[in-house]
């Protein structure tokens, strides 16, 4: 929900109108976000290309470093914590695919 709000705010700052049809449903039933298909951000067709360029510029600004041995240990530790304590890893960040 927070990432969607930040993304909508970013696009609106550049004059792109955004709507999130499932925002109210997910704000009440947050645990069913996946069942509702996630949080879809919709933009008008005429602004679609501009929105895509802006979102691609964010992905391009992140530097992708080579995986270090420490990153593998963190992933293994997250899996161990998941199995022993039933605590899932963060939704984003830990297992994120590198941008091309």
MODELLER restraints for C-alpha pairs under 7 A, 6 or more apart:
rsr = mdl.restraints
at = mdl.atoms
rsr.add(forms.Gaussian(group=physical.xy_distance, feature=features.Distance(at['CA:4:A'], at['CA:39:A']), mean=6.91, stdev=0.5))
rsr.add(forms.Gaussian(group=physical.xy_distance, feature=features.Distance(at['CA:8:A'], at['CA:18:A']), mean=6.12, stdev=0.5))
rsr.add(forms.Gaussian(group=physical.xy_distance, feature=features.Distance(at['CA:11:A'], at['CA:51:A']), mean=6.72, stdev=0.5))
rsr.add(forms.Gaussian(group=physical.xy_distance, feature=features.Distance(at['CA:12:A'], at['CA:18:A']), mean=6.84, stdev=0.5))
rsr.add(forms.Gaussian(group=physical.xy_distance, feature=features.Distance(at['CA:16:A'], at['CA:47:A']), mean=6.48, stdev=0.5))
rsr.add(forms.Gaussian(group=physical.xy_distance, feature=features.Distance(at['CA:16:A'], at['CA:51:A']), mean=6.96, stdev=0.5))
rsr.add(forms.Gaussian(group=physical.xy_distance, feature=features.Distance(at['CA:17:A'], at['CA:43:A']), mean=5.99, stdev=0.5))
rsr.add(forms.Gaussian(group=physical.xy_distance, feature=features.Distance(at['CA:17:A'], at['CA:44:A']), mean=6.97, stdev=0.5))
rsr.add(forms.Gaussian(group=physical.xy_distance, feature=features.Distance(at['CA:18:A'], at['CA:41:A']), mean=6.52, stdev=0.5))
rsr.add(forms.Gaussian(group=physical.xy_distance, feature=features.Distance(at['CA:18:A'], at['CA:42:A']), mean=5.58, stdev=0.5))
rsr.add(forms.Gaussian(group=physical.xy_distance, feature=features.Distance(at['CA:18:A'], at['CA:43:A']), mean=4.87, stdev=0.5))
rsr.add(forms.Gaussian(group=physical.xy_distance, feature=features.Distance(at['CA:19:A'], at['CA:41:A']), mean=5.87, stdev=0.5))
rsr.add(forms.Gaussian(group=physical.xy_distance, feature=features.Distance(at['CA:19:A'], at['CA:42:A']), mean=5.19, stdev=0.5))
rsr.add(forms.Gaussian(group=physical.xy_distance, feature=features.Distance(at['CA:19:A'], at['CA:43:A']), mean=6.63, stdev=0.5))
rsr.add(forms.Gaussian(group=physical.xy_distance, feature=features.Distance(at['CA:20:A'], at['CA:39:A']), mean=6.82, stdev=0.5))
rsr.add(forms.Gaussian(group=physical.xy_distance, feature=features.Distance(at['CA:20:A'], at['CA:40:A']), mean=5.84, stdev=0.5))
rsr.add(forms.Gaussian(group=physical.xy_distance, feature=features.Distance(at['CA:20:A'], at['CA:41:A']), mean=4.91, stdev=0.5))
rsr.add(forms.Gaussian(group=physical.xy_distance, feature=features.Distance(at['CA:20:A'], at['CA:42:A']), mean=6.18, stdev=0.5))
rsr.add(forms.Gaussian(group=physical.xy_distance, feature=features.Distance(at['CA:22:A'], at['CA:39:A']), mean=6.18, stdev=0.5))
rsr.add(forms.Gaussian(group=physical.xy_distance, feature=features.Distance(at['CA:23:A'], at['CA:39:A']), mean=6.88, stdev=0.5))
rsr.add(forms.Gaussian(group=physical.xy_distance, feature=features.Distance(at['CA:26:A'], at['CA:32:A']), mean=6.98, stdev=0.5))
rsr.add(forms.Gaussian(group=physical.xy_distance, feature=features.Distance(at['CA:26:A'], at['CA:33:A']), mean=5.72, stdev=0.5))
rsr.add(forms.Gaussian(group=physical.xy_distance, feature=features.Distance(at['CA:59:A'], at['CA:99:A']), mean=6.81, stdev=0.5))
rsr.add(forms.Gaussian(group=physical.xy_distance, feature=features.Distance(at['CA:64:A'], at['CA:98:A']), mean=6.14, stdev=0.5))
rsr.add(forms.Gaussian(group=physical.xy_distance, feature=features.Distance(at['CA:78:A'], at['CA:89:A']), mean=6.04, stdev=0.5))
rsr.add(forms.Gaussian(group=physical.xy_distance, feature=features.Distance(at['CA:81:A'], at['CA:87:A']), mean=6.31, stdev=0.5))
rsr.add(forms.Gaussian(group=physical.xy_distance, feature=features.Distance(at['CA:82:A'], at['CA:88:A']), mean=5.31, stdev=0.5))
